[in-house]
Amino acid sequence: MYVLKYKAQHEMNGRNLILFSLFIVSISTVSRTIVALLRPEDISRIFQNSSVQAATYVTALATIILISNGFIMMAKERSDEQFRTVAMKDKLTGCWNRIKIEETSAQEIERLRRYGNQVSLIMIDLDHFKSINDRHGHAMGDLILKGFADIAGSCIRSTDTLGRWGGEEFVLLLSSSGFPEAIAIAERIRTTFANHEFPGGCRATASFGVALCLSTDSWEDWLARADSALYRAKEHGRNRIEVEGVELSEASSDRVSLQVLQLIWRKKFEIGNPVIDEQHKAIFEHANRIINALSDETSPINIEEIFIDFIRQMESHFSDEEEIMKNRGYHYVDKHAEIHRTLINRSYNILNLFKDKKIGVTDILHFAVYEFVSQHIITYDRDLAGLF
């Protein structure tokens, strides 16, 4: 049973060798049993000197040797696995280190590209950590680092990966999570950590930067966006959460949750064409309707209607935008139009999956707020500013 239950994350050659050997023994035993049942008069021949008997003994000896080697290989593989796990753990906090984080991120990116599973990244920085060390000593600093790791670990799921990136920085990979789940988990960690009192009455806070992975992302690109969001969180006062490319309403400056999350249209998002800018602004407002529908627990039928209106608004905007680009002689209008078609096809696919109850409202929210508003309007459409 131990052999059947044995699992190693990487190598399982020892177990496979043992199972192969046992399979050979089983075949030999079954064959001899069948012969004994069907032709009992030949049983005595089994014990006579013959080439069959010699082959049987050689097979038995070879099997014993293979099984012995298999157990030795299993012991070595288990030892190697333990050493590998220790090598990927941060000694102070018990979190994973960079090696494990980068390995897991590669797997998550591949899963996103192959199956479309959302995955979020949160970069975390403990606020004013140097001053904590200077004021309370490095022993207290180490205690706070370990305390944060314990608190964060208690707030995440078993499928999530928490790692110490270096110093007072941590990284959190959230499998199968869009930004609503990422914000909720980040907020849970933030408030729990901020309310925790360490020995001597010492308290600490942390800042969070959230980024969602794109199918075109490399690990470096994805990490850079999370780091940029973290920088914005620190720049705006610390002890807060920022989402890449998405500015949150002032009501959420102290606390980020779905009930207060709203997109804000800024003048810096304008590209200089009144038609496109007004349509972009209207899309922002419609995305906020989707956010409100989620936070108010609107019925699926009403959410479906809101999303259909959002898709129609997208289609109308794309049609007008492409016409304006053609009239302005934009060189990349065909490429832009192709991206538009991809987004429209994806929106209808999401709508159909939602109707069939194969996905939830958070997937609609992820598409509307992140893929369309944040990545397309705020980021990609910025290239059109040079036309006007």
Buried (B, 14 or more C-beta within 10 A) or exposed (E): EEBEEBEBEEBBBBBBBBBBBBEBBEEBEEEBEEBEEEEEEEEEEEEEEEEEEEEBEEBEEEBEEBBEBBBEBBEEBBEEBEEBEEEBBBEEBEBBBBEBBBEBBEEBBEBBBEEEEBBBBBBBBBBBBEEBBEEBEEEBBEBBBBBBBBBBBEBBEEEBBBBBBEEBBBBBBBBBBBBBBBBBBBBBBBBBBBEBEBEEEBEBBBBBBBBBBBEEBEBEEBBBBBBBBBBBBBEBEBBBBBBBBBBBEEEBEEEBBBBBBBBEBEEEBBBEBEEBBEBBBBBBEBBBBBBBBBBEEBEEEEBBEBBEEBBEBBBEBBEBBBEBBEEEEBEEBEEBBEBBEEBBEBBEEBBEBBEEEEBBBBBBBBBBBBBBBBBBBBEEBEEBEEBE
